[in-house]
Amino acid sequence: MDSRAIGVFDSGLGGLTTVKKLIEYLPGEDIIYLGDTGRVPYGSRSKETIVKYAQQDAAFLAAFDIKAMVIACNTVCSAAYETVAAAYAMPIYEVVSAPAKTAVETTRSGRVGIIGTVATIRSGTYESEIKKIAPELKTYSVPCPLFVPLAENGRTDGSDIAALTIAEDYLKTLKDAQVDTLIMGCTHYPLLRDVIAKVMGPTVTLIDSGAETAKSVAKDIRTNKLPQNDGNAGSIRYFVTDSIEGFSALASEFLESKVSGQVKQVALE
Ligand code: DGL
């Protein structure tokens, strides 16, 4: 039994796709979420800047005496996972290896698509994770930088013309390559699931990186690798680095529960 919280961070709203699954799988755990909304997006920045931001995000969460940390951001995991993990003794979860493994297990055609931020795609992290397990698979990677601002602005509806037009353009090469499995390698992208699914069609399986990672955390708790909080119903506190209004409205809508009372604005620098 360990009643300390699990810390989760992302550049913005995207990590909530991971939080939603953590709540579903581990309703008894307390969660502390940090969204660096004042500096989102990370995905178009240099590796040096992403590493610096990641260190500040992790230090903020570690100050709460948490029992584990989930880096719910593929961009940070691709650029700074080793740096962050080396700085702390607690378990630090990344969001790349679990979805890569699921994609390998899911594909039947052997053609896997990967979408992510410019930094994630540039790093080649997903390709190397997949090649480690199944070198024979063919991977096709496309950066989709406009998906993050669409998600942060709530333009996620499956009939949103702007979102659909952008998605058609980004995903064309993956449709042409006839991938049957598509890794949404950015935690913001499941917010656009309806748009992405509409463009890719019903035969393509979409893999949610945050959800796959939440499954791994839940498995570690089930198998006592990570101590459980078997006290009361879990709670969540949210911290953001920009104003709380926009975040609270979109987060409440996405998590289907009102979050405004639990959100605080903080400065990381
Ligand atoms: N949600 C983040 C990811 O998983 C990054 C979005 C961004 O800040 O560009 O990559």
Boltz pocket constraint, residues with backbone or C-beta under 6 A from the ligand:
constraints:
  - pocket:
      binder: B
      contacts: [[A, 10], [A, 11], [A, 12], [A, 14], [A, 15], [A, 40], [A, 41], [A, 42], [A, 43], [A, 44], [A, 72], [A, 73], [A, 74], [A, 75], [A, 76], [A, 117], [A, 120], [A, 148], [A, 185], [A, 186], [A, 187], [A, 188]]
      max_distance: 6.0
